[in-house]
Amino acid sequence: ICKEQKNSVFILKEEEIKVRKPLGQVEKELKGDDFLMIERGYIVNLYHVMKMDGSQLVLRNGEKLPVGGARMREVKEKISRFWRNSL
């Protein structure tokens, strides 16, 4: 999910869906520990994270997204916990 002006854009396999809501509100509405805000403009589904490459996350589709410096520690901890619990 990414921010695009005043919209939140849900990026799915087959389509993109724009919703006129701030990303912060979308984050609050998401249930469970599967989603994580990695930077001011991005929320990711941890299921699609393949690895961390420096200060970027690499997704299943090969896309790389930046991780904000202030969130780096939290992102690493949540990804580790998610992978540990998923195995």
DSSP file (Angstrom, degrees, kcal/mol; ACC not computed):
  #  RESIDUE AA STRUCTURE BP1 BP2  ACC     N-H-->O    O-->H-N    N-H-->O    O-->H-N    TCO  KAPPA ALPHA  PHI   PSI    X-CA   Y-CA   Z-CA
    1    1 A I              0   0    0      0, 0.0    42,-2.7     0, 0.0     2,-0.3   0.000 360.0 360.0 360.0 130.3    0.0    0.0    0.0
    2    2 A C  E     -AB   9  42A   0      7,-2.2     7,-3.4    40,-0.2     2,-0.4  -0.896 360.0-110.0-130.9 162.1    1.5    3.4   -0.9
    3    3 A K  E     +A    8   0A   0     38,-1.8     2,-0.3    -2,-0.3     5,-0.2  -0.725  28.5 177.3 -90.5 135.4    0.6    7.0   -0.6
    4    4 A E  E >   -A    7   0A   0      3,-2.6     3,-2.2    -2,-0.4     2,-0.3  -0.826  63.6 -63.3-139.5  98.7   -0.3    8.9   -3.7
    5    5 A Q  T 3  S-     0   0    0     -2,-0.3    -1,-0.1     1,-0.3     0, 0.0  -0.458 119.7 -15.5  56.5-117.8   -1.3   12.5   -2.9
    6    6 A K  T 3  S+     0   0    0     -2,-0.3     2,-0.3    -3,-0.1    -1,-0.3   0.302 125.1  86.3 -95.8   9.7   -4.5   12.2   -0.7
    7    7 A N  E <   -A    4   0A   0     -3,-2.2    -3,-2.6    13,-0.2     2,-0.5  -0.743  67.2-140.6-109.4 155.4   -5.1    8.6   -1.7
    8    8 A S  E     -AC   3  19A   0     11,-2.9    11,-2.5    -2,-0.3     2,-0.6  -0.971  22.8-150.8-107.6 130.9   -3.9    5.3   -0.4
    9    9 A V  E     -AC   2  18A   0     -7,-3.4    -7,-2.2    -2,-0.5     2,-0.7  -0.910   2.6-153.3-110.6 117.0   -3.2    2.9   -3.3
   10   10 A F  E     - C   0  17A   0      7,-3.1     7,-2.3    -2,-0.6     2,-0.8  -0.796  13.1-153.7 -87.1 115.3   -3.6   -0.9   -2.6
   11   11 A I  E     + C   0  16A   0     -2,-0.7     5,-0.2     5,-0.2     2,-0.2  -0.827  21.1 174.2 -98.4 111.5   -1.2   -2.6   -5.1
   12   12 A L        -     0   0    0      3,-2.8     0, 0.0    -2,-0.8     0, 0.0  -0.528  45.8 -97.1-108.0 174.8   -2.5   -6.1   -5.8
   13   13 A K  S    S+     0   0    0      1,-0.2     3,-0.1    -2,-0.2    -1,-0.1   0.914 120.5  22.0 -59.0 -44.6   -1.3   -8.8   -8.3
   14   14 A E  S    S+     0   0    0      1,-0.1     2,-0.3    -3,-0.0    -1,-0.2   0.602 128.9   6.0-103.5 -14.1   -3.8   -7.9  -11.0
   15   15 A E        -     0   0    0      2,-0.0    -3,-2.8    -5,-0.0     2,-0.4  -0.962  58.8-118.6-159.5 171.2   -4.8   -4.3  -10.2
   16   16 A E  E     -C   11   0A   0     -2,-0.3     2,-0.5    -5,-0.2    -5,-0.2  -0.984  22.8-159.4-121.0 135.5   -4.4   -1.1   -8.1
   17   17 A I  E     -C   10   0A   0     -7,-2.3    -7,-3.1    -2,-0.4     2,-0.4  -0.965   5.1-153.0-119.6 122.7   -7.2    0.2   -6.0
   18   18 A K  E     -C    9   0A   0     -2,-0.5     2,-0.4    -9,-0.2    -9,-0.2  -0.797  12.1-175.2 -96.3 134.3   -7.2    3.9   -4.9
   19   19 A V  E     -C    8   0A   0    -11,-2.5   -11,-2.9    -2,-0.4     2,-2.1  -0.994  29.8-127.2-127.8 133.4   -9.0    4.8   -1.7
   20   20 A R  S    S+     0   0    0     -2,-0.4   -13,-0.2   -13,-0.2   -11,-0.0  -0.505  71.9 108.0 -83.3  75.5   -9.3    8.4   -0.5
   21   21 A K  S    S-     0   0    0     -2,-2.1    -2,-0.2   -15,-0.0     2,-0.1  -0.989  74.3-103.6-145.0 146.0   -7.9    7.8    3.0
   22   22 A P     >  -     0   0    0      0, 0.0     4,-1.9     0, 0.0     3,-0.5  -0.415  32.0-119.4 -67.8 150.5   -4.7    8.9    4.6
   23   23 A L  H  > S+     0   0    0      1,-0.2     4,-2.5     2,-0.2     5,-0.2   0.851 112.7  59.4 -60.2 -36.2   -2.1    6.0    4.9
   24   24 A G  H  > S+     0   0    0      1,-0.2     4,-1.7     2,-0.2    -1,-0.2   0.881 105.8  48.0 -60.7 -39.0   -2.1    6.4    8.7
   25   25 A Q  H  > S+     0   0    0     -3,-0.5     4,-1.7     2,-0.2    -1,-0.2   0.901 110.1  51.7 -68.4 -41.5   -5.9    5.7    8.9
   26   26 A V  H  X S+     0   0    0     -4,-1.9     4,-1.3     1,-0.2    -2,-0.2   0.920 107.6  53.6 -60.0 -43.5   -5.4    2.7    6.6
   27   27 A E  H  < S+     0   0    0     -4,-2.5     3,-0.4     1,-0.2    -1,-0.2   0.906 108.5  49.1 -58.6 -43.1   -2.7    1.4    8.9
   28   28 A K  H  < S+     0   0    0     -4,-1.7    -1,-0.2     1,-0.2    -2,-0.2   0.831 110.2  51.8 -65.7 -32.2   -5.0    1.7   12.0
   29   29 A E  H  < S+     0   0    0     -4,-1.7     2,-0.3    -3,-0.1    -1,-0.2   0.699  87.4  97.0 -80.1 -20.1   -7.8   -0.2   10.1
   30   30 A L     <  -     0   0    0     -4,-1.3     2,-0.3    -3,-0.4     5,-0.0  -0.531  68.1-143.5 -72.7 133.8   -5.6   -3.1    9.1
   31   31 A K        +     0   0    0     -2,-0.3     3,-0.4     2,-0.0     4,-0.1  -0.675  52.9  15.3 -97.5 151.1   -6.0   -6.0   11.5
   32   32 A G  S    S-     0   0    0     -2,-0.3     3,-0.3     1,-0.2    -2,-0.0  -0.124  91.1 -74.6  85.1-179.7   -3.3   -8.4   12.7
   33   33 A D  S    S+     0   0    0      1,-0.2    -1,-0.2     3,-0.0    13,-0.1   0.160 101.2  95.8-102.9  15.8    0.5   -8.3   12.5
   34   34 A D  S    S+     0   0    0     -3,-0.4    12,-3.8    11,-0.1    13,-0.4   0.673  77.0  62.5 -81.6 -16.9    0.8   -9.0    8.8
   35   35 A F  E     +D   45   0A   0     -3,-0.3     2,-0.3    10,-0.3    10,-0.2  -0.867  60.5 179.3-115.2 144.7    1.1   -5.4    7.8
   36   36 A L  E     -D   44   0A   0      8,-2.1     8,-2.8    -2,-0.4     2,-0.7  -0.991  29.6-130.0-147.3 132.2    3.8   -2.9    8.7
   37   37 A M  E     +D   43   0A   0     -2,-0.3     6,-0.3     6,-0.3     3,-0.1  -0.741  28.1 176.3 -80.1 117.5    4.4    0.7    7.9
   38   38 A I  E     -     0   0A   0      4,-1.5    30,-2.6    -2,-0.7     2,-0.3   0.610  65.9  -1.1 -98.9 -14.9    8.1    0.7    6.7
   39   39 A E  E >  S-D   42   0A   0      3,-1.2     3,-1.8    28,-0.2    -1,-0.3  -0.952  88.5 -85.8-165.2 165.0    8.3    4.4    5.8
   40   40 A R  T 3  S+     0   0    0     -2,-0.3   -17,-0.1     1,-0.3   -16,-0.1   0.787 127.0  37.6 -54.0 -28.9    6.0    7.4    5.7
   41   41 A G  T 3  S+     0   0    0      1,-0.1   -38,-1.8   -39,-0.1     2,-0.4   0.371 110.2  64.6-106.3   5.5    4.7    6.5    2.3
   42   42 A Y  E <   -BD   2  39A   0     -3,-1.8    -4,-1.5   -40,-0.2    -3,-1.2  -0.989  42.2-179.4-140.3 137.1    4.5    2.6    2.4
   43   43 A I  E     - D   0  37A   0    -42,-2.7     2,-0.3    -2,-0.4    -6,-0.3  -0.997  22.9-163.2-122.2 132.9    2.7   -0.2    4.2
   44   44 A V  E     - D   0  36A   0     -8,-2.8    -8,-2.1    -2,-0.4     2,-0.7  -0.883  24.4-124.5-119.5 151.8    3.7   -3.7    3.3
   45   45 A N  E >   - D   0  35A   0     -2,-0.3     3,-2.2   -10,-0.2   -10,-0.3  -0.842  24.0-144.6 -85.6 116.1    2.2   -7.1    3.8
   46   46 A L  G >  S+     0   0    0    -12,-3.8     3,-1.3    -2,-0.7    -1,-0.1   0.723  93.9  72.4 -60.3 -21.9    5.0   -9.0    5.5
   47   47 A Y  G 3  S+     0   0    0    -13,-0.4    -1,-0.3     1,-0.2   -12,-0.1   0.798  98.1  49.3 -60.0 -28.4    4.0  -12.2    3.7
   48   48 A H  G <  S+     0   0    0     -3,-2.2    12,-1.9    11,-0.1     2,-0.5   0.406  84.2 107.4 -95.3   1.7    5.5  -10.6    0.5
   49   49 A V  E <   +E   59   0B   0     -3,-1.3    10,-0.2    -4,-0.2     3,-0.1  -0.706  38.8 176.0 -83.6 125.7    8.8   -9.6    2.0
   50   50 A M  E     -     0   0B   0      8,-3.3     2,-0.3    -2,-0.5     9,-0.2   0.817  59.7 -31.7 -96.1 -39.3   11.7  -11.8    0.8
   51   51 A K  E     -E   58   0B   0      7,-1.3     7,-3.0     2,-0.0     2,-0.5  -0.986  53.4-104.9-168.4 167.6   14.7  -10.1    2.4
   52   52 A M  E     -E   57   0B   0     -2,-0.3     2,-0.5     5,-0.2     5,-0.2  -0.909  25.4-169.5-102.7 135.5   16.2   -6.9    3.6
   53   53 A D  E >   -E   56   0B   0      3,-3.2     3,-0.9    -2,-0.5     2,-0.5  -0.839  61.6 -62.8-126.1  91.2   18.9   -5.4    1.5
   54   54 A G  T 3  S-     0   0    0     -2,-0.5    -1,-0.0     1,-0.2     0, 0.0  -0.563 121.2 -12.5  67.3-119.1   20.6   -2.6    3.4
   55   55 A S  T 3  S+     0   0    0     -2,-0.5    12,-2.7    -3,-0.1     2,-0.3   0.010 125.3  82.4-103.2  28.0   17.9    0.0    4.0
   56   56 A Q  E <   -EF  53  66B   0     -3,-0.9    -3,-3.2    10,-0.2     2,-0.4  -0.957  67.9-136.6-130.3 150.0   15.5   -1.6    1.5
   57   57 A L  E     -EF  52  65B   0      8,-2.7     8,-2.3    -2,-0.3     2,-0.6  -0.862  16.7-146.2 -98.9 139.9   13.0   -4.4    1.6
   58   58 A V  E     -EF  51  64B   0     -7,-3.0    -8,-3.3    -2,-0.4    -7,-1.3  -0.936  16.7-153.5-107.4 123.9   12.9   -6.7   -1.4
   59   59 A L  E >   -E   49   0B   0      4,-2.8     3,-2.3    -2,-0.6   -10,-0.2  -0.420  31.5 -99.1 -92.1 168.5    9.4   -8.0   -2.2
   60   60 A R  T 3  S+     0   0    0    -12,-1.9   -11,-0.1     1,-0.3    -1,-0.1   0.820 123.6  54.7 -55.0 -34.4    8.4  -11.3   -3.9
   61   61 A N  T 3  S-     0   0    0    -13,-0.2    -1,-0.3     2,-0.1     3,-0.1   0.401 121.5-106.7 -83.9   4.4    7.9   -9.5   -7.2
   62   62 A G  S <  S+     0   0    0     -3,-2.3    -2,-0.1     1,-0.3     2,-0.1   0.295  73.2 141.3  90.8  -9.6   11.5   -8.1   -7.0
   63   63 A E        -     0   0    0     -5,-0.1    -4,-2.8     1,-0.0     2,-0.5  -0.392  41.8-144.9 -67.5 143.1   10.4   -4.5   -6.2
   64   64 A K  E     -F   58   0B   0     -6,-0.2    -6,-0.2    -3,-0.1    -1,-0.0  -0.938  14.3-169.6-112.8 131.7   12.6   -2.7   -3.6
   65   65 A L  E     -F   57   0B   0     -8,-2.3    -8,-2.7    -2,-0.5     2,-0.1  -0.940  24.1-113.6-121.1 142.5   11.0   -0.3   -1.1
   66   66 A P  E     -F   56   0B   0      0, 0.0     2,-0.5     0, 0.0   -10,-0.2  -0.443  19.8-145.9 -74.5 145.6   12.9    2.1    1.2
   67   67 A V        -     0   0    0    -12,-2.7   -28,-0.2    -2,-0.1     5,-0.1  -0.957  24.6-118.4-109.2 127.3   12.8    1.6    4.9
   68   68 A G    >>  -     0   0    0    -30,-2.6     3,-1.2    -2,-0.5     4,-0.8  -0.379  17.1-127.2 -65.1 139.7   12.9    4.8    6.9
   69   69 A G  G >4 S+     0   0    0      1,-0.3     3,-0.7     2,-0.2     4,-0.4   0.859 109.6  53.8 -55.8 -39.7   15.9    5.2    9.2
   70   70 A A  G 34 S+     0   0    0      1,-0.2    -1,-0.3     2,-0.1     4,-0.2   0.738 114.3  42.2 -68.5 -21.9   13.7    5.9   12.3
   71   71 A R  G <> S+     0   0    0     -3,-1.2     4,-2.9   -33,-0.2    -1,-0.2   0.455  84.6 100.7-101.9  -3.2   11.8    2.7   11.6
   72   72 A M  H <X S+     0   0    0     -4,-0.8     4,-2.5    -3,-0.7     5,-0.2   0.896  83.6  45.2 -53.8 -50.1   14.7    0.4   10.7
   73   73 A R  H  > S+     0   0    0     -4,-0.4     4,-2.4     1,-0.2    -1,-0.2   0.932 115.1  47.3 -62.4 -46.5   14.9   -1.4   14.1
   74   74 A E  H  > S+     0   0    0     -4,-0.2     4,-2.7     1,-0.2     5,-0.2   0.907 112.0  51.1 -61.2 -42.6   11.2   -1.9   14.4
   75   75 A V  H  X S+     0   0    0     -4,-2.9     4,-2.5     1,-0.2     5,-0.2   0.937 111.0  47.5 -61.8 -47.8   11.0   -3.2   10.8
   76   76 A K  H  X S+     0   0    0     -4,-2.5     4,-2.3    -5,-0.2    -1,-0.2   0.914 113.8  47.9 -60.5 -43.7   13.8   -5.7   11.4
   77   77 A E  H  X S+     0   0    0     -4,-2.4     4,-2.5    -5,-0.2    -2,-0.2   0.926 113.5  46.2 -64.1 -45.4   12.3   -6.9   14.7
   78   78 A K  H  X S+     0   0    0     -4,-2.7     4,-2.6     2,-0.2    -2,-0.2   0.888 112.8  49.7 -67.6 -38.5    8.8   -7.4   13.2
   79   79 A I  H  X S+     0   0    0     -4,-2.5     4,-2.8    -5,-0.2     5,-0.2   0.939 112.2  48.2 -64.4 -45.8   10.1   -9.2   10.1
   80   80 A S  H  X S+     0   0    0     -4,-2.3     4,-2.5    -5,-0.2    -2,-0.2   0.924 113.7  46.7 -59.6 -45.2   12.2  -11.5   12.2
   81   81 A R  H  X S+     0   0    0     -4,-2.5     4,-2.4     2,-0.2    -1,-0.2   0.902 112.5  50.4 -64.4 -41.8    9.2  -12.2   14.5
   82   82 A F  H  X S+     0   0    0     -4,-2.6     4,-1.5     2,-0.2    -2,-0.2   0.939 113.2  44.9 -62.4 -47.5    6.9  -12.8   11.5
   83   83 A W  H  X S+     0   0    0     -4,-2.8     4,-1.1     1,-0.2    -2,-0.2   0.902 112.7  51.6 -64.6 -40.0    9.3  -15.2    9.9
   84   84 A R  H  < S+     0   0    0     -4,-2.5     3,-0.4    -5,-0.2    -1,-0.2   0.912 113.8  43.7 -62.0 -43.0    9.9  -17.1   13.1
   85   85 A N  H  < S+     0   0    0     -4,-2.4    -1,-0.2     1,-0.2    -2,-0.2   0.714 110.9  55.9 -75.6 -21.0    6.2  -17.5   13.7
   86   86 A S  H  <        0   0    0     -4,-1.5    -1,-0.2     1,-0.2    -2,-0.2   0.673 360.0 360.0 -85.7 -17.9    5.4  -18.5   10.1
   87   87 A L     <        0   0    0     -4,-1.1    -1,-0.2    -3,-0.4    -2,-0.1   0.469 360.0 360.0 -85.8 360.0    7.9  -21.4   10.0
